[in-house]
Amino acid sequence: MNTAAQIAPAASPTRYATLKWSVLITLCLIAAAAVIRRIFALLLPHGPAPTPQLAALDAAFAAHRGLTLFHIIPALVCVALTPFWFSRRVRQNPAAHRRVTLAFFLTAAITGLTALPLTLRPIGGINESAASILFDGLFLFSLARAWLFFRRNNAPLHRAWMIRAIAVLLGIATTRPVMGIFFATSSITHLQPQQFFGTAFWIGFTTTYIAGEAYLRAFPVSSAK
């Protein structure tokens, strides 16, 4: 009985770590897949899209191909770097973790800054613009705070603000299932991308932002692993 009681507490952190990594990797894969699909659609168009909605979406992005690519390619690098930034093995190698952090800062800054002009040409109108401006502002602010504490060698606060920035970044992933639901139900709702893109942004980015804050409250930076 005592042996079981001693084993149970040790198992819970292991299960939580597995869940945490599963969620993180899943979100990174969804975000990466969305970006890669968009890159191929812009660089290697392969005929008409399967639905008029997707065709209109592809045309909207193609109208600003250069800016879109300059925004999403660095975003892809950010997403790819995210698991390495969290990796305990990488963190145990200070030089490697520093390189990952610096690469993340560079590509994240490009991603955030290039998002600003894109908010002037939203697919989802003012609703999407409002969500994009708010969350891009939170992303850039969190990134700037993370850089400040990185330069000051304040590891706990640097980590906290990096987590906030990454939480916003991963909104790229959570918006995709929401958009998928809207696309799948469009024959019933008759909603077009211009009508639901903004709502999908609000739902997706709010979800990951709240999740990031919840994580920081559950695991304060002084004890974050």
N, C-alpha and C positions, 0 to 999 in steps of 0.2 A: 504493500500500500504506500509506504513512504517512497519506495523506488519510483512508482508511477507518478507520484506527486512531484518528484524531482525532475522527471523526464518531461512532463507536460509543459512547464513554463519554458523549457528550452526549445520545445518544438514550435511554439507559437511564433517567435521571431523568425524562425526559418520559413514557416508558411507565409508570413507577411512579406518577407524579402522576396520569395518566389512570386507572390501576387504583384508586388511593386514592380519587379522587373518584367513580368508578363505584360502588365499594363503599359509600361514605358516602351518596351520593344514593339508592342502592337501599334501604339500611337505613332511611333517613328516610322514603322513600315507603311502605315496608311498614308502618312504625310509624304513619304518618299515616293510611293506609288502614284499619288496624285500629281506630284511635281514632275515625275518622269513622264507620265502620260501627257501632261501639258507640253513638256519640252518636245516630245515626238510629234505632237499635233502641230506645233509651231514650225519645227524644222523639217519634218518629213510628212507633210499632209498626204494621207493615203485615201483620198476620195471622200465622198459625202459622209457625214455622221449618220448613225443609225436612226436618229429621230430629228425632227425639225428643231426641237428645243436645244439639243446638243450642237446642231449645226449653227444655230444663232449664237450659242455660247462660244464656240470655236472662232466664229467670225469676229466677235467682240474682242477676244484676246488677240487675234491676229492683227487687228487694226492698230495695236500698240505692241508689236512683236518685240522690238528691241528693248523697250522699257520692261516689258513683262519678263523677258529672259534675264535681264540684269537684276530683276527682283527675285525670281524663283530659283535660279541656279545657286546663288549664295544661300538661299533658304534650304536647299537640298543639302548643302555642305553642313549647315548648322544642325539639321536633323540627324545627319550621319555622325556628327561629332558628339551629340548629346549622350548616348550610352557610354562613350569612352570618358566623358567628363564625370559621370557618376560612378564609373568603375572603381572599385576598391583597389584593384591591381594597378591601374594607371595612377591613382592617387598616391600609392606607395612609392612611385617613381616621380619625385618632384619635378625633374626636368621634363619628363614626358607630359605630366599633367599641366605644366606651365605652357608648353607648346600647344596642347589641345585648347587650353583656355584662351591663349592669344589668337589662335585661328578662329575660335568661336567668336571672340569679340569683333574681329575684322569682318567676318562674313555676316554676323548678326547686325552690325552697324549698317552695312550695305543693304541688307534686307529691310531693315526698319526705315532707312532714309528713302529708299526707292518706293516704299509703300505709299509715301506721302503724295507724290504726283498721281499715283494710281487712284487715290481717293477722289480725285477731281473727275475721273471717268468711270464711275461705278456702274456695274451692270444692274445692281438692285436699287438704284436711285439714292435719295437722301437717307433712307434707312440704312443702307449698306455703308454710305459715307460716314454717318454718325458712329456706327460700330467700329469701322476701320480706324477713324481718327482717334477714338477713345482708346482702343486696345493697342494701336500702334504707339500712341503717346505713353501708355503704361509700359509697353515693351522697351521703348527707348529710355524712359526714365529709370526703369529697373536696371537696364544695361549700363547706364551712366553711373548709377549708384554702385553696381557691382564692380565697375572699373575703378571707381574712386577707392573702394575698400581693398581692392586688389593691389592698387598702388601703395596703399598704407599698410599692407601686410596684415590686414584685419580679416583673418580667414573665416570666422563665424559669420560676420555681416556680409562679406563677399559671397559666401555660399548661399545665404538667405536671399540676397537680391538676384543671384544667378538663378535660383530656383523659381523666383517670381518671373523672371524674363523667359525661362524655358516653359513655364506653365502657359504663358501667353503664346509663345511660339507654337506649342503643340495644339493650339486651337485650330491650326491648319488641318489637323487630323480629325478633330471632333466635328468640324463643320461638314465633313464629307458624308458620314452616315445620315446626318440631318437632311442634307441636300438630296441624298438617295431616297429618303422617305418622301420628300416633296415631289421628286421626279416620278417615283413609283405610283403616287396617288394623284398625279396631275389629271388623269382621265376622269377622276371623280371630282376633284376640287377645281379643275380648270385653271389652276394657278400657273403662271409663266415664271421663268427664272427671274425676270425683272421684278416680280412681285414677292418671291420668297427668298431671294439671295440675302437680303438684309436680315431677315428673321433668322435664317440659318447661321449667319455670322454672330448674331447676338447670342443664340443658344450655344453654339460651339465654343466660342471664346470665353463666354461667361462660365461655362462648365469647367474648363481647364484652369481658369484663373481661380475660381473658388476651390478647386481641388488642390491647387498649389498652396493657397493660404491655409487650408485644412491640414495639409501635410506639415507645414511649418508650425502650426499650433500643436499638433500631435507629437512632433519631434523637433523641439527647439534646436536652433542652430548649434548651441553649445554642446549638444549631445547627438547631433545628426550624424548618421553613419552612411 
